Amino acid sequence: MSNISETMKLKDILFKVPAAAGVFREIDIDFVNHGDQTLKKAHEAGNFNLENILYEVNEFAKQRIEGIDVSFMDQTSIIKYIERKYYDDLLDELPVLNDYVEKLAKKYKKEDVEYDKVAELFYNIYREMTVHIETEESDVYPLLLTYYEQKSSVAFEALKPHITRLLDEHRNIVNWFKQIRSLTNGYTPVDSNEPLNVFVLKKLEENEKNIMTLLHLENNLLFTPFR
């Protein structure tokens, strides 16, 4: 059983206890861009009960990890895992969900909710992630595979400008999701009896979970030598 302490880095906690990502998202801990930060440091900068969070994360640590345990995978395996698990699904789902979010914004336009702003933010995410994935599949991931398999200095230098841009995109995406979570009160529908409202908020939260996990694997594992 993992014994999670406040002195552990966020990224190390997540590699041991992937379910901790949900806990961190709910209290606005940015584990994607600040994975090298300790939980104690995140607590000092945030507003949450450290003792309660440690208890919750350690309870998750007692549970068996469902699915693939990425902590046993090397970088080349992680690259292939991301492409298989996330890329095709996201490219298919993001444009469809974007349409649904726009429908929701129009439906509640005259009411005192901020779904119009949510729609604007999610469009940014949809646009950024689509280009992000296409760039990684065509340029970045092939170079990363060469770098990790051959320890290629040429690939390392070629990757630097790509990684710098991708890290900036990661910061944007995390910030946009943080705003959406705040605007929707943690993805709570304003009308729990309205199917479109319930469906869209649920799918937004699912997409945040998947995209944050993907970005965490990139920032805190694949991109580490370039940061």
KOLMI-722083 format. One record per residue: residue number from 1; x, y, z of N, C-alpha, C in turn. Coordinates in steps of 0.001 Angstrom, whole numbers, always signed. Example, Ala and Ser with C-alpha at 12.3 -4.5 7.8 and 13.67 -1.06 7.14 Angstrom:
BEGIN
SITE, 1, +13190, -5690, +7800, +12300, -4500, +7800, +13200, -3300, +7800
SITE, 2, +12850, -2250, +7080, +13670, -1060, +7140, +12900, +30, +7870
This chain:
BEGIN
SITE, 1, +835, -1199, +0, +0, +0, +0, +870, +1249, +0
SITE, 2, +536, +2229, -814, +1278, +3484, -860, +953, +4320, +367
SITE, 3, +1990, +4923, +944, +1778, +5848, +2051, +2073, +7241, +1538
SITE, 4, +1032, +7977, +1234, +1176, +9293, +626, +1362, +10342, +1713
SITE, 5, +2416, +11164, +1566, +2711, +12203, +2553, +2689, +13573, +1901
SITE, 6, +2654, +14590, +2731, +2595, +15961, +2237, +3888, +16400, +1566
SITE, 7, +4985, +15691, +1821, +6277, +16070, +1236, +6497, +15460, -148
SITE, 8, +5573, +14632, -603, +5703, +14031, -1926, +5314, +15033, -3004
SITE, 9, +5966, +14924, -4164, +5604, +15758, -5308, +4255, +15306, -5864
SITE, 10, +3519, +16255, -6425, +2202, +15950, -6974, +2283, +14857, -8040
SITE, 11, +3264, +14955, -8930, +3381, +13974, -10008, +3651, +12575, -9461
SITE, 12, +4439, +12481, -8390, +4741, +11169, -7810, +3510, +10580, -7127
SITE, 13, +2709, +11445, -6515, +1451, +10974, -5920, +554, +10387, -7002
SITE, 14, +467, +11082, -8140, -421, +10641, -9213, +59, +9361, -9875
SITE, 15, +1376, +9178, -9977, +1870, +7935, -10550, +1586, +6754, -9619
SITE, 16, +1552, +7016, -8314, +1226, +5960, -7352, -283, +5776, -7195
SITE, 17, -1005, +6897, -7228, -2459, +6882, -6991, -3141, +7719, -8074
SITE, 18, -3397, +7162, -9253, -4012, +7931, -10337, -5340, +8576, -9957
SITE, 19, -6097, +7930, -9065, -7400, +8473, -8662, -7269, +9793, -7914
SITE, 20, -6072, +10120, -7438, -5863, +11392, -6745, -6085, +12574, -7678
SITE, 21, -6014, +12360, -8982, -6235, +13452, -9945, -7608, +14077, -9744
SITE, 22, -8628, +13259, -9488, -9970, +13777, -9261, -10042, +14648, -8019
SITE, 23, -9340, +14232, -6975, -9294, +15017, -5740, -8619, +16357, -5997
SITE, 24, -7504, +16328, -6717, -6759, +17558, -6992, -7556, +18518, -7879
SITE, 25, -8263, +17972, -8869, -9046, +18844, -9747, -10126, +19585, -8961
SITE, 26, -10761, +18898, -8036, -11866, +19505, -7282, -11409, +20670, -6414
SITE, 27, -10140, +20655, -5996, -9659, +21753, -5142, -8669, +22646, -5892
SITE, 28, -8721, +22555, -7229, -7946, +23454, -8101, -6438, +23362, -7891
SITE, 29, -5936, +22155, -7675, -4491, +21956, -7667, -4048, +21654, -9098
SITE, 30, -3154, +22467, -9621, -2669, +22300, -10993, -1507, +21301, -11006
SITE, 31, -1840, +20035, -11138, -809, +18994, -11148, -181, +18821, -12521
SITE, 32, -786, +19429, -13545, -216, +19341, -14895, +1028, +20215, -15010
SITE, 33, +886, +21491, -14690, +1988, +22441, -14852, +2888, +22556, -13635
SITE, 34, +2420, +22042, -12499, +3209, +22139, -11264, +3402, +20766, -10625
SITE, 35, +3668, +19778, -11454, +3843, +18418, -10952, +5023, +18248, -10032
SITE, 36, +6031, +19131, -10133, +7208, +19039, -9262, +6970, +19680, -7901
SITE, 37, +5827, +20294, -7730, +5484, +20913, -6453, +5034, +19848, -5460
SITE, 38, +5410, +19996, -4185, +4934, +19057, -3169, +3492, +19382, -2792
SITE, 39, +2815, +18404, -2219, +1444, +18634, -1760, +1421, +19709, -677
SITE, 40, +2444, +19741, +156, +2528, +20758, +1208, +2612, +22148, +595
SITE, 41, +3424, +22295, -437, +3563, +23590, -1102, +2252, +24000, -1767
SITE, 42, +1575, +23041, -2380, +280, +23330, -2995, -724, +23783, -1943
SITE, 43, -642, +23194, -767, -1534, +23578, +333, -1258, +25007, +782
SITE, 44, +9, +25375, +847, +375, +26725, +1272, -144, +27775, +291
SITE, 45, -205, +27395, -981, -674, +28334, -2009, -2173, +28254, -2236
SITE, 46, -2816, +27207, -1690, -4231, +26977, -1966, -5125, +27203, -776
SITE, 47, -6321, +26633, -866, -7306, +26815, +190, -8056, +25507, +399
SITE, 48, -7407, +24567, +1076, -8032, +23277, +1346, -7463, +22683, +2634
SITE, 49, -8170, +21720, +3169, -7756, +21057, +4395, -6767, +19946, +4050
SITE, 50, -5506, +20145, +4381, -4453, +19201, +4003, -4677, +17826, +4624
SITE, 51, -5085, +17797, +5875, -5300, +16523, +6561, -6395, +15705, +5875
SITE, 52, -7471, +16365, +5487, -8568, +15667, +4813, -8144, +15136, +3447
SITE, 53, -7374, +15930, +2722, -6917, +15508, +1396, -5970, +14321, +1510
SITE, 54, -5062, +14368, +2471, -4141, +13238, +2676, -4911, +11968, +3016
SITE, 55, -5926, +12112, +3860, -6733, +10940, +4218, -7434, +10375, +2986
SITE, 56, -8029, +11265, +2198, -8766, +10827, +1015, -7850, +10142, +8
SITE, 57, -6687, +10733, -252, -5755, +10152, -1213, -5225, +8805, -712
SITE, 58, -4940, +8716, +572, -4452, +7439, +1114, -5525, +6361, +1106
SITE, 59, -6783, +6759, +1194, -7871, +5786, +1053, -7915, +5258, -380
SITE, 60, -7733, +6148, -1351, -7656, +5704, -2749, -6460, +4782, -2969
SITE, 61, -5368, +5048, -2248, -4155, +4242, -2406, -4366, +2788, -1995
SITE, 62, -5371, +2548, -1163, -5663, +1177, -724, -6374, +370, -1803
SITE, 63, -6942, +1079, -2765, -7724, +411, -3797, -6835, -71, -4929
SITE, 64, -7262, -1123, -5553, -6527, -1642, -6704, -6682, -702, -7896
SITE, 65, -5589, -446, -8614, -5639, +423, -9788, -6373, -294, -10913
SITE, 66, -7413, +355, -11422, -8191, -219, -12519, -7505, +79, -13857
SITE, 67, -7513, -888, -14748, -6925, -687, -16065, -5414, -779, -16042
SITE, 68, -4770, -50, -16942, -3318, -109, -17088, -2646, +792, -16061
SITE, 69, -1634, +261, -15389, -855, +1024, -14423, +334, +1640, -15162
SITE, 70, +264, +2934, -15445, +1297, +3590, -16252, +2626, +3700, -15515
SITE, 71, +2624, +3520, -14203, +3874, +3631, -13449, +4867, +2536, -13826
SITE, 72, +4389, +1466, -14478, +5265, +375, -14907, +5653, +484, -16380
SITE, 73, +5255, +1587, -17032, +5510, +1739, -18456, +6664, +2699, -18707
SITE, 74, +7454, +2418, -19759, +8508, +3353, -20135, +7921, +4425, -21064
SITE, 75, +8763, +5384, -21465, +8269, +6521, -22238, +7700, +6118, -23596
SITE, 76, +8353, +5194, -24286, +7855, +4788, -25601, +6492, +4108, -25473
SITE, 77, +6311, +3341, -24410, +5016, +2689, -24178, +3940, +3713, -23836
SITE, 78, +4326, +4759, -23077, +3384, +5817, -22720, +2900, +6549, -23969
SITE, 79, +3820, +6824, -24908, +3455, +7498, -26148, +2398, +6694, -26900
SITE, 80, +2636, +5407, -27039, +1691, +4549, -27760, +372, +4415, -27000
SITE, 81, +465, +4392, -25679, -731, +4306, -24832, -1614, +5548, -25015
SITE, 82, -994, +6737, -25016, -1748, +7983, -25199, -2442, +7998, -26554
SITE, 83, -1718, +7625, -27590, -2302, +7634, -28933, -3491, +6688, -29025
SITE, 84, -3350, +5502, -28415, -4431, +4508, -28464, -5618, +4919, -27613
SITE, 85, -5354, +5361, -26417, -6435, +5588, -25443, -7158, +6910, -25634
SITE, 86, -6445, +7958, -26077, -7036, +9289, -26055, -7252, +9937, -27420
SITE, 87, -6300, +9813, -28320, -6305, +10683, -29487, -7513, +10513, -30398
SITE, 88, -7795, +9317, -30842, -8920, +9117, -31756, -10236, +9520, -31110
SITE, 89, -10412, +9138, -29843, -11658, +9469, -29136, -11833, +10980, -29000
SITE, 90, -10751, +11680, -28649, -10854, +13127, -28483, -11137, +13827, -29806
SITE, 91, -10469, +13407, -30862, -10703, +14032, -32165, -12125, +13807, -32653
SITE, 92, -12712, +12664, -32285, -14105, +12390, -32647, -15078, +13156, -31755
SITE, 93, -14772, +13211, -30466, -15746, +13717, -29496, -15731, +15238, -29349
SITE, 94, -14582, +15864, -29421, -14503, +17303, -29148, -15399, +18156, -30060
SITE, 95, -15411, +17944, -31390, -16294, +18772, -32221, -17771, +18551, -31935
SITE, 96, -18137, +17314, -31629, -19541, +17002, -31304, -19940, +17675, -29997
SITE, 97, -19073, +17552, -28994, -19369, +18177, -27707, -19405, +19695, -27831
SITE, 98, -18538, +20244, -28658, -18554, +21693, -28867, -19922, +22150, -29388
SITE, 99, -20502, +21381, -30301, -21838, +21708, -30817, -22884, +21656, -29703
SITE, 100, -22796, +20634, -28848, -23745, +20505, -27740, -23606, +21665, -26743
SITE, 101, -22368, +22068, -26464, -22148, +23186, -25540, -22752, +24468, -26115
SITE, 102, -22607, +24671, -27416, -23203, +25851, -28059, -24734, +25808, -27977
SITE, 103, -25324, +24615, -28156, -26775, +24471, -28025, -27227, +24813, -26607
SITE, 104, -26456, +24355, -25630, -26795, +24635, -24229, -26725, +26138, -23962
SITE, 105, -25700, +26786, -24499, -25554, +28231, -24301, -26737, +28987, -24900
SITE, 106, -27181, +28575, -26068, -28325, +29234, -26710, -29612, +28986, -25923
SITE, 107, -29753, +27776, -25401, -30974, +27423, -24670, -31137, +28270, -23407
SITE, 108, -30029, +28572, -22745, -30096, +29299, -21478, -29633, +30751, -21620
SITE, 109, -29599, +31251, -22838, -29046, +32583, -23092, -29780, +33679, -22325
SITE, 110, -31090, +33548, -22157, -31874, +34601, -21510, -31959, +34434, -19995
SITE, 111, -31357, +33369, -19494, -31408, +33113, -18056, -30102, +33542, -17393
SITE, 112, -30111, +33569, -16074, -28963, +34072, -15325, -27919, +32975, -15113
SITE, 113, -27399, +32459, -16208, -26315, +31477, -16161, -25245, +31913, -17157
SITE, 114, -24056, +31341, -17041, -22935, +31814, -17850, -22474, +30765, -18862
SITE, 115, -23432, +30051, -19430, -23069, +29031, -20403, -22514, +29617, -21702
SITE, 116, -22820, +30886, -21969, -22224, +31508, -23150, -20714, +31624, -22993
SITE, 117, -20267, +31958, -21780, -18824, +32026, -21497, -18214, +30624, -21506
SITE, 118, -18952, +29650, -20981, -18490, +28254, -21015, -18283, +27813, -22458
SITE, 119, -19233, +28161, -23322, -19132, +27789, -24735, -17894, +28405, -25374
SITE, 120, -17622, +29643, -25027, -16442, +30328, -25566, -15156, +29640, -25103
SITE, 121, -15106, +29301, -23832, -13916, +28645, -23275, -13728, +27248, -23852
SITE, 122, -14835, +26514, -23997, -14685, +25154, -24522, -14304, +25171, -25992
SITE, 123, -14779, +26154, -26725, -14339, +26275, -28121, -12824, +26459, -28185
SITE, 124, -12279, +27253, -27260, -10826, +27427, -27201, -10123, +26090, -26961
SITE, 125, -10685, +25309, -26047, -10101, +23999, -25738, -10180, +23070, -26948
SITE, 126, -11339, +23031, -27558, -11548, +22197, -28757, -10564, +22563, -29859
SITE, 127, -10439, +23855, -30120, -9530, +24324, -31173, -8076, +24000, -30825
SITE, 128, -7677, +24302, -29591, -6285, +24084, -29164, -5928, +22603, -29146
SITE, 129, -6823, +21780, -28610, -6530, +20350, -28500, -6469, +19673, -29864
SITE, 130, -7298, +20106, -30792, -7293, +19509, -32131, -5951, +19733, -32822
SITE, 131, -5486, +20979, -32809, -4180, +21292, -33404, -3064, +20617, -32620
SITE, 132, -3201, +20609, -31308, -2239, +20004, -30395, -2013, +18525, -30752
SITE, 133, -3099, +17789, -30871, -3019, +16360, -31171, -2426, +16127, -32559
SITE, 134, -2889, +16891, -33539, -2385, +16710, -34902, -886, +16994, -34984
SITE, 135, -429, +18030, -34274, +1004, +18357, -34253, +1812, +17260, -33586
SITE, 136, +1295, +16751, -32491, +2024, +15701, -31780, +2113, +14421, -32607
SITE, 137, +1018, +14057, -33232, +1037, +12821, -34022, +1958, +12927, -35229
SITE, 138, +1984, +14091, -35881, +2765, +14229, -37115, +4232, +14561, -36867
SITE, 139, +4522, +15356, -35836, +5883, +15852, -35630, +6515, +15442, -34296
SITE, 140, +5809, +15699, -33201, +6424, +15590, -31881, +6634, +14147, -31439
SITE, 141, +5598, +13333, -31520, +5737, +11961, -31031, +6757, +11138, -31818
SITE, 142, +6830, +11261, -33158, +7903, +10546, -33875, +9299, +10957, -33389
SITE, 143, +9492, +12259, -33140, +10779, +12723, -32624, +11028, +12223, -31205
SITE, 144, +9979, +12201, -30392, +10122, +11690, -29026, +10509, +10214, -29030
SITE, 145, +9884, +9443, -29909, +10240, +8019, -30004, +11703, +7861, -30401
SITE, 146, +12153, +8660, -31350, +13562, +8609, -31759, +14474, +8986, -30598
SITE, 147, +14086, +10028, -29862, +14894, +10477, -28735, +15000, +9390, -27658
SITE, 148, +13865, +8826, -27269, +13887, +7862, -26176, +14458, +6503, -26590
SITE, 149, +14271, +6113, -27831, +14778, +4817, -28276, +16262, +4861, -28628
SITE, 150, +16732, +6003, -29142, +18114, +6094, -29622, +18965, +7085, -28833
SITE, 151, +18359, +7764, -27853, +19052, +8816, -27107, +19658, +9837, -28073
SITE, 152, +18881, +10208, -29062, +19336, +11058, -30153, +19433, +12521, -29738
SITE, 153, +20642, +13090, -29834, +20834, +14510, -29528, +20206, +15397, -30604
SITE, 154, +20172, +14894, -31845, +19543, +15636, -32932, +18040, +15779, -32674
SITE, 155, +17403, +14679, -32278, +15975, +14714, -31952, +15715, +15617, -30758
SITE, 156, +16618, +15588, -29782, +16466, +16431, -28582, +16420, +17905, -28968
SITE, 157, +17353, +18340, -29787, +17401, +19744, -30192, +16186, +20115, -31047
SITE, 158, +15766, +19189, -31917, +14609, +19449, -32771, +13321, +19569, -31957
SITE, 159, +13281, +18891, -30821, +12075, +18883, -29995, +11914, +20143, -29145
SITE, 160, +12997, +20794, -28804, +12940, +21909, -27852, +11893, +22972, -28198
SITE, 161, +11891, +23518, -29421, +10878, +24553, -29720, +9454, +24011, -29697
SITE, 162, +9279, +22754, -30134, +7951, +22129, -30080, +7457, +22041, -28638
SITE, 163, +8310, +21544, -27743, +7909, +21331, -26348, +7592, +22659, -25674
SITE, 164, +8393, +23691, -25962, +8135, +25018, -25384, +6730, +25502, -25750
SITE, 165, +6361, +25328, -27013, +5029, +25750, -27458, +3935, +24883, -26825
SITE, 166, +4164, +23577, -26758, +3163, +22674, -26185, +2937, +22952, -24706
SITE, 167, +3990, +23276, -23975, +3840, +23591, -22556, +2991, +24848, -22365
SITE, 168, +3163, +25825, -23260, +2313, +27018, -23211, +852, +26645, -23468
SITE, 169, +627, +25762, -24422, -735, +25315, -24726, -1334, +24578, -23529
SITE, 170, -529, +23783, -22856, -1014, +23062, -21670, -1498, +24045, -20606
SITE, 171, -723, +25105, -20394, -1124, +26108, -19398, -2459, +26752, -19774
SITE, 172, -2626, +27044, -21057, -3892, +27624, -21519, -5064, +26687, -21266
SITE, 173, -4890, +25423, -21624, -5981, +24443, -21507, -6372, +24235, -20053
SITE, 174, -5385, +24125, -19173, -5673, +23966, -17740, -6447, +25181, -17225
SITE, 175, -6030, +26368, -17622, -6694, +27589, -17178, -8132, +27659, -17687
SITE, 176, -8354, +27277, -18937, -9711, +27306, -19489, -10628, +26330, -18771
SITE, 177, -10118, +25123, -18481, -10941, +24161, -17747, -11219, +24647, -16326
SITE, 178, -10242, +25283, -15709, -10446, +25821, -14364, -11578, +26844, -14364
SITE, 179, -11618, +27697, -15384, -12689, +28686, -15483, -14044, +28022, -15711
SITE, 180, -14071, +27002, -16554, -15328, +26286, -16805, -15837, +25635, -15528
SITE, 181, -14939, +25008, -14779, -15336, +24373, -13518, -15927, +25400, -12559
SITE, 182, -15316, +26588, -12506, -15822, +27641, -11623, -17181, +28155, -12090
SITE, 183, -17319, +28398, -13389, -18566, +28934, -13941, -19733, +27964, -13786
SITE, 184, -19448, +26662, -13770, -20510, +25657, -13686, -20668, +25082, -12280
SITE, 185, -19990, +25727, -11305, -20081, +25235, -9923, -19703, +23758, -9839
SITE, 186, -18533, +23447, -10410, -18061, +22057, -10377, -18881, +21129, -11247
SITE, 187, -19301, +21640, -12419, -20083, +20862, -13385, -21444, +20430, -12833
SITE, 188, -22067, +21342, -12098, -23406, +21092, -11563, -24447, +21691, -12511
SITE, 189, -25366, +20899, -13058, -26398, +21444, -13961, -27282, +22446, -13242
SITE, 190, -27692, +23480, -13940, -28638, +24427, -13327, -30037, +23841, -13311
SITE, 191, -30273, +22832, -14138, -31573, +22160, -14180, -31328, +20657, -14308
SITE, 192, -31388, +19958, -13193, -31080, +18521, -13179, -32168, +17680, -13842
SITE, 193, -33296, +18307, -14197, -34369, +17588, -14892, -34330, +17799, -16405
SITE, 194, -33351, +18577, -16852, -33246, +18876, -18277, -32127, +18021, -18872
SITE, 195, -32461, +17044, -19740, -31463, +16079, -20234, -30242, +16709, -20899
SITE, 196, -30448, +17763, -21717, -29313, +18389, -22390, -28352, +18994, -21380
SITE, 197, -28900, +19658, -20367, -28082, +20277, -19329, -27242, +19226, -18596
SITE, 198, -27867, +18145, -18198, -27183, +17071, -17463, -26118, +16414, -18334
SITE, 199, -26487, +16103, -19566, -25572, +15413, -20485, -24317, +16243, -20765
SITE, 200, -24511, +17526, -21102, -23376, +18370, -21474, -22420, +18569, -20306
SITE, 201, -22968, +18821, -19117, -22094, +19024, -17955, -21316, +17756, -17616
SITE, 202, -21969, +16599, -17754, -21285, +15332, -17499, -20154, +15113, -18496
SITE, 203, -20408, +15390, -19761, -19394, +15184, -20797, -18244, +16193, -20659
SITE, 204, -18548, +17407, -20250, -17483, +18382, -20011, -16543, +17892, -18916
SITE, 205, -17113, +17367, -17853, -16280, +16874, -16746, -15454, +15663, -17185
SITE, 206, -16048, +14774, -17963, -15313, +13608, -18460, -14143, +14039, -19342
SITE, 207, -14380, +15062, -20170, -13316, +15546, -21045, -12210, +16207, -20242
SITE, 208, -12582, +16950, -19211, -11533, +17530, -18362, -10681, +16416, -17751
SITE, 209, -11312, +15401, -17233, -10576, +14289, -16620, -9604, +13664, -17611
SITE, 210, -10074, +13336, -18804, -9226, +12674, -19795, -8090, +13577, -20276
SITE, 211, -8417, +14826, -20547, -7398, +15743, -21074, -6359, +16077, -20004
SITE, 212, -6781, +16265, -18762, -5813, +16543, -17701, -4877, +15359, -17472
SITE, 213, -5409, +14146, -17586, -4557, +12959, -17440, -3541, +12896, -18566
SITE, 214, -4000, +13154, -19783, -3113, +13159, -20949, -2005, +14204, -20770
SITE, 215, -2373, +15424, -20403, -1385, +16486, -20245, -428, +16209, -19088
SITE, 216, -929, +15587, -18034, -73, +15197, -16906, +992, +14204, -17359
SITE, 217, +617, +13221, -18150, +1586, +12231, -18630, +2647, +12889, -19511
SITE, 218, +2227, +13866, -20288, +3187, +14558, -21142, +4113, +15447, -20309
SITE, 219, +3529, +16346, -19525, +4345, +17293, -18760, +5267, +16620, -17761
SITE, 220, +4736, +15636, -17051, +5453, +15079, -15910, +6191, +13773, -16201
SITE, 221, +6183, +13382, -17457, +6938, +12189, -17830, +7625, +12376, -19184
SITE, 222, +6848, +12526, -20240, +7431, +12575, -21586, +8272, +13833, -21819
SITE, 223, +7833, +14980, -21287, +8506, +16240, -21566, +9535, +16630, -20507
SITE, 224, +9710, +15815, -19495, +10582, +16167, -18382, +11992, +16580, -18790
SITE, 225, +12657, +15872, -19715, +14025, +16284, -20076, +14105, +17639, -20758
SITE, 226, +12979, +18163, -21227, +12990, +19399, -22027, +12490, +20605, -21235
SITE, 227, +12097, +20413, -19988, +11506, +21489, -19201, +12576, +22293, -18473
